[in-house]
Amino acid sequence: MNRTNLRVIVGGASSAHIEEQKKFVSAFVTNSRLMGVLVIYIHWKIDAESFHQFFYIEITETGIESYRSLLGDDALHMMEIEQTMLGGLGSVKVDISEREAVLLIQEYAALNRKYGEELPGGLDEYAFILNRKMDVSENEVHALFAKTCIRLENENQLINYFLMRYFSGDGAAVEYLSDGRIDREISVSKYQDTLCLNTIEVRKNLYDEVTYLCESLVESDTEHRLIISELALGGGFVTAFDIISSFSISPAETAMKLERPEFITVYDILADTDRVLDFLDDKYQNALKRDTDEGRLYLRFNENNDHLKQLVYRLNDDIKGMLYVTDEGQLILAAYSLTQIQRLERSAQTWPFAREIMIIAKYEFKEDVFYDFIKSDGGDFVRYVEEICEFGPEDED
């Protein structure tokens, strides 16, 4: 899911003026490269005034996807930009030099040309970065790539990241995670898929040699595939990788594979809906916010990507919870565990209008229903459930 829906904030500084007057202050990059996205930030001084630039990078399809800037030091604007761009990455900021920032931006702008994607608006503000002449060694490229990556802590994390990048066709990450032992081109030519689910089974042979058997569910533009593979690890890298089988599966089989509990609590909003939205906009500034035809959705993400450390990886396990305010005056809370939904409910009890929202239904589903409801363009979740299941909440066990 694209976590950015961004507008350009025009700082009012031309590229020529920035190039002539600028002084580098600081820069950082998020260590989220292995997730396929990252953010680069540069702080300049122009005539004693601060100029801030943010670049959102998508590795496999776009390059530089979004750009935002700010002239001056408006703290609220800075916080809003940071939370919008970084809020869902589950990463930390890594300080980098001016040279490193320029090299990264030039590298990812080259992806825009490779994929045939236009650079985002505001080009006049950052063209001077793209126009710099830079010589770079292979060792410097490798060291800079490592700065953009999280330090891996266990074998599951290495395997899940490797398969995620392999199936997305990310040759650079394949090479990095295998220390060059796996041909980076084998994935680029075959796959551009999303890893939806991966399970890891540890195996030992008669000589106590360990390998890892993985069952991966991947999604392309046209189908879902189930891929069985075997990996060997050593020294913190993938040392061997072999695909045993790969075959398409039906939508019904896909749904069964992805099946997991979903907990939903529905409230009637007795307060003014705009007041509720204003409060949630302020409280969940770092959530992904999306307006639909029937309401406003808030996706809250975990502060890290520790779900990749598990034997079972699911694409959406980085989601902490979901909130949806419909135009028909319902507040819907959704989560993938009982603990998470209870946390959301307790949080709702502390809101200033807590006495003006009333629980009207609670559900536990064996499969995802929440997103289907949002795509249905409906505004009453209880009515939607009655239509698809032919029962009401009073019929639940």
C-alpha positions in Angstrom: 0.0 0.0 0.0 1.3 3.5 -0.9 1.8 5.3 2.4 2.1 8.7 0.8 -0.6 11.0 -0.5 1.5 14.2 -0.5 1.3 17.7 -1.9 4.3 19.9 -2.6 4.9 22.7 -0.2 6.6 25.4 -2.4 9.3 27.1 -0.4 9.6 30.0 -2.8 13.3 29.5 -3.3 14.5 29.1 -6.9 17.2 26.5 -7.8 19.7 29.1 -8.9 19.2 31.1 -5.6 19.6 27.9 -3.5 22.7 26.9 -5.4 24.3 30.2 -5.0 23.4 31.0 -1.4 22.9 27.6 0.3 25.0 26.2 3.2 24.6 22.6 4.2 23.5 22.1 7.8 22.5 18.4 8.1 20.9 15.4 6.4 19.4 12.0 7.3 18.1 8.9 5.5 15.7 6.4 7.0 17.2 2.8 7.4 14.1 1.4 5.6 15.8 0.4 2.3 15.0 -3.3 2.7 11.3 -2.5 2.9 11.6 -0.9 -0.5 11.0 2.6 0.6 13.0 5.3 2.3 13.0 9.1 3.0 16.0 11.4 2.5 16.0 14.8 4.3 18.4 17.8 3.8 18.6 21.0 5.8 20.2 24.0 4.2 20.7 27.6 5.2 19.9 30.3 2.6 20.6 33.8 3.7 20.4 32.7 7.3 17.0 31.2 6.7 16.4 27.4 6.9 15.4 25.5 3.8 14.2 21.9 4.4 13.8 19.2 1.7 12.2 15.8 2.0 12.4 13.1 -0.7 10.2 9.9 -0.5 11.7 7.1 -2.5 9.9 4.0 -3.8 12.5 1.5 -5.1 10.9 -1.0 -7.4 8.4 1.1 -9.5 9.0 4.8 -9.3 12.3 6.2 -7.8 11.7 9.6 -6.2 7.9 9.4 -5.7 7.2 12.6 -3.6 9.0 15.7 -2.7 8.1 18.3 -0.1 10.0 21.4 1.1 9.7 24.2 3.6 11.4 27.6 3.7 11.7 28.7 7.3 11.3 26.9 10.6 7.6 26.5 11.1 7.7 23.7 13.7 4.1 22.5 13.0 4.7 22.3 9.3 7.9 20.4 9.9 6.2 17.9 12.2 3.4 17.4 9.7 5.8 16.7 6.8 7.9 14.3 8.9 4.9 12.4 10.3 3.3 12.1 6.9 6.5 10.9 5.2 8.1 8.8 7.9 5.1 7.8 10.0 4.5 4.4 8.4 8.1 3.3 7.7 8.9 1.7 11.1 12.5 3.0 10.8 15.0 5.3 12.4 16.9 8.3 11.0 20.6 7.8 10.1 22.8 10.9 9.8 24.5 11.3 6.4 26.8 13.9 4.9 26.0 16.4 2.1 27.9 14.2 -0.4 26.0 11.1 0.7 22.6 12.8 0.4 23.4 14.1 -3.1 24.6 10.6 -4.2 21.5 9.0 -2.9 19.1 11.5 -4.6 21.0 11.2 -7.9 20.8 7.4 -7.7 17.1 7.3 -7.1 16.3 10.0 -9.6 18.0 7.7 -12.1 15.3 5.1 -11.3 12.7 7.6 -12.4 14.3 7.6 -15.8 14.7 3.8 -15.8 11.0 3.3 -15.0 9.8 6.1 -17.3 8.3 8.0 -14.3 8.3 11.8 -14.1 10.1 13.4 -11.2 7.8 15.0 -8.7 6.8 18.7 -8.6 9.3 21.2 -7.2 12.1 20.2 -9.6 13.3 23.8 -9.8 14.1 23.5 -6.1 16.2 20.4 -6.2 17.6 20.4 -9.8 20.9 21.7 -8.5 21.3 18.4 -6.6 20.7 16.4 -9.8 23.0 18.5 -11.8 26.1 18.1 -9.6 29.0 16.1 -11.1 29.8 13.3 -8.7 32.4 10.5 -9.0 31.8 7.6 -6.7 33.7 4.3 -6.0 32.1 0.9 -5.7 33.1 0.7 -2.1 31.5 4.0 -1.3 28.2 2.8 -3.0 28.3 -0.3 -0.9 29.0 1.5 2.4 26.2 4.0 1.6 23.7 1.3 0.8 24.5 -0.3 4.2 23.7 3.0 5.9 20.2 2.8 4.5 19.5 -0.7 5.8 18.4 -1.8 9.3 20.9 -4.1 11.1 19.5 -7.6 11.0 19.1 -9.4 14.3 18.0 -13.0 13.5 17.8 -15.5 10.7 14.0 -15.1 10.2 14.5 -11.4 9.5 17.3 -12.1 7.0 15.1 -14.7 5.2 12.0 -12.6 5.1 13.8 -9.5 3.9 15.6 -11.5 1.2 12.5 -13.1 -0.1 10.6 -9.8 -0.1 13.3 -8.1 -2.1 13.9 -11.1 -4.4 10.3 -11.4 -5.4 10.0 -7.7 -5.9 12.9 -7.8 -8.4 15.2 -5.7 -6.3 18.6 -6.9 -7.5 20.7 -4.4 -5.4 19.1 -5.7 -2.2 19.5 -9.3 -3.3 23.2 -8.7 -3.8 23.5 -7.0 -0.4 21.7 -9.7 1.6 23.7 -12.5 -0.1 27.1 -10.7 -0.1 27.1 -11.1 -3.9 26.7 -14.9 -3.7 23.2 -14.9 -5.4 23.0 -13.5 -8.9 21.3 -10.1 -8.6 19.8 -10.4 -12.1 17.9 -13.6 -11.5 15.1 -11.8 -9.7 15.0 -8.6 -11.7 14.1 -10.4 -14.9 11.5 -12.8 -13.4 9.6 -11.1 -10.6 8.0 -7.8 -9.7 5.7 -9.2 -7.1 4.6 -8.5 -3.5 5.4 -10.9 -0.8 2.0 -11.3 1.0 2.8 -14.3 3.3 5.9 -16.3 4.2 6.4 -19.3 6.5 9.8 -20.6 7.5 10.6 -24.2 8.5 14.0 -25.0 9.9 15.5 -28.3 8.8 18.6 -30.3 9.7 20.1 -33.1 7.7 22.1 -36.1 9.0 25.2 -33.9 9.3 23.4 -31.3 11.4 23.5 -28.8 8.5 20.7 -26.4 8.7 18.6 -25.2 5.8 15.3 -23.2 5.7 12.3 -24.3 3.8 9.9 -21.4 2.9 6.4 -21.3 1.6 5.8 -17.9 0.0 2.5 -16.4 -1.2 3.3 -13.7 -3.7 1.0 -11.3 -5.6 1.5 -10.0 -9.1 -0.7 -7.7 -11.2 -2.6 -10.7 -12.6 -2.4 -13.6 -10.1 -1.3 -15.1 -6.8 1.5 -17.7 -6.8 2.7 -20.1 -4.1 6.4 -20.6 -4.2 8.4 -23.2 -2.3 12.1 -22.4 -1.8 15.1 -23.5 0.2 17.8 -21.3 1.6 21.1 -21.7 3.4 22.6 -19.0 5.6 26.1 -18.2 6.8 27.9 -15.2 8.3 24.8 -13.2 8.3 24.1 -13.7 4.6 22.0 -15.9 2.3 24.6 -18.3 0.9 22.4 -20.5 -1.2 18.8 -20.2 -2.6 16.8 -22.6 -4.7 13.2 -22.4 -5.9 11.7 -25.9 -5.6 8.3 -25.2 -7.1 6.1 -22.3 -8.2 2.4 -22.4 -9.2 -0.7 -20.2 -9.5 -3.4 -20.6 -6.9 -7.1 -19.5 -7.1 -8.7 -16.6 -5.4 -10.4 -19.0 -3.0 -7.1 -20.7 -2.1 -5.5 -17.3 -1.7 -8.2 -16.2 0.7 -7.7 -19.5 2.7 -4.0 -18.9 3.0 -4.4 -15.3 4.1 -7.2 -16.1 6.5 -6.8 -14.7 10.0 -9.0 -13.2 12.7 -10.3 -9.6 12.3 -11.8 -7.8 15.3 -14.2 -4.9 14.6 -16.1 -2.5 17.0 -18.7 -0.2 15.6 -19.9 3.0 17.3 -22.7 5.5 16.5 -21.3 9.0 16.6 -23.7 11.3 18.6 -21.2 14.2 18.5 -20.5 16.5 15.6 -18.7 14.4 13.0 -16.4 17.2 12.0 -15.3 17.6 15.7 -14.4 13.9 15.7 -12.5 14.2 12.5 -10.6 17.2 13.7 -9.6 15.4 16.9 -8.5 12.2 15.1 -6.5 14.3 12.6 -4.6 15.9 15.4 -4.2 12.7 17.6 -3.1 10.4 14.8 -0.9 12.7 12.7 1.6 10.0 12.0 -1.2 7.6 10.7 -1.8 7.1 7.0 -5.0 9.2 6.4 -7.1 8.5 3.3 -10.4 10.1 2.3 -12.9 7.8 0.6 -16.3 8.5 -1.1 -18.0 7.5 2.2 -15.6 8.6 5.0 -12.1 9.0 6.3 -9.7 6.1 7.0 -6.8 6.2 9.5 -4.2 3.4 9.4 -1.9 3.3 12.4 1.5 1.5 11.9 3.8 -0.1 14.4 6.9 1.9 15.4 9.2 -0.8 13.9 9.2 -3.7 11.5 9.8 -6.4 14.1 7.1 -8.6 12.4 9.9 -9.6 10.0 11.7 -11.4 12.8 9.0 -14.1 13.1 8.7 -17.5 11.5 5.5 -16.4 9.9 5.5 -13.0 8.0 2.4 -11.3 6.9 2.3 -8.2 4.7 0.0 -6.2 6.9 1.4 -7.2 10.3 2.9 -3.7 10.6 -0.6 -2.3 11.1 -1.4 -1.5 14.7 -5.0 -0.6 14.1 -7.5 1.0 11.8 -10.1 3.7 12.3 -12.8 4.7 9.9 -15.3 7.5 10.3 -18.2 7.2 7.8 -20.3 10.0 6.4 -23.3 8.2 7.9 -22.0 8.9 11.4 -20.3 5.6 12.4 -16.9 5.2 13.9 -15.4 1.8 13.1 -12.3 0.4 14.9 -10.6 -2.7 13.4 -7.5 -4.7 14.4 -6.0 -8.2 13.8 -5.9 -9.3 17.5 -8.0 -9.1 20.5 -5.3 -7.2 22.4 -5.1 -4.5 19.7 -8.8 -4.0 19.4 -9.1 -3.7 23.2 -6.3 -1.0 23.2 -8.2 0.9 20.6 -11.4 0.7 22.6 -9.6 1.9 25.8 -8.1 4.8 23.9 -11.6 5.8 22.6 -12.8 5.9 26.2 -10.3 8.7 26.9 -11.4 10.9 24.0 -13.1 14.2 24.9 -16.3 13.1 23.2 -16.2 9.6 24.7 -19.7 9.9 26.1 -21.0 10.9 22.7 -20.0 7.7 20.9 -22.0 4.5 21.6 -21.0 0.9 20.8 -23.7 -0.7 18.7 -21.9 -3.9 17.5 -18.8 -6.0 18.0 -17.6 -8.6 15.6 -14.9 -11.3 15.2 -14.4 -12.5 11.6 -12.3 -15.3 10.4 -11.2 -13.3 7.3 -10.7 -9.7 6.3 -14.1 -7.9 6.0 -13.0 -4.3 6.9 -11.3 -3.5 3.6 -14.1 -5.1 1.6 -16.5 -2.7 3.4 -14.5 0.3 2.6 -14.3 -0.7 -1.1 -18.1 -1.3 -1.1 -18.8 2.5 -0.8 -21.1 1.9 2.1 -21.4 4.0 5.2 -23.2 1.7 7.6 -21.1 -1.3 8.7 -23.8 -3.1 10.6 -26.1 -3.0 7.5 -23.2 -4.2 5.3 -22.6 -7.2 7.6 -26.3 -8.1 7.6 -26.3 -8.0 3.8 -23.3 -10.2 3.3 -23.9 -12.6 6.2 -27.7 -12.4 6.4 -27.6 -11.9 10.2 -27.2 -9.1 12.7 -25.0 -8.6 15.7 -27.6 -10.0 18.0 -27.2 -13.4 16.2 -23.5 -13.7 17.1 -22.5 -16.3 19.7 
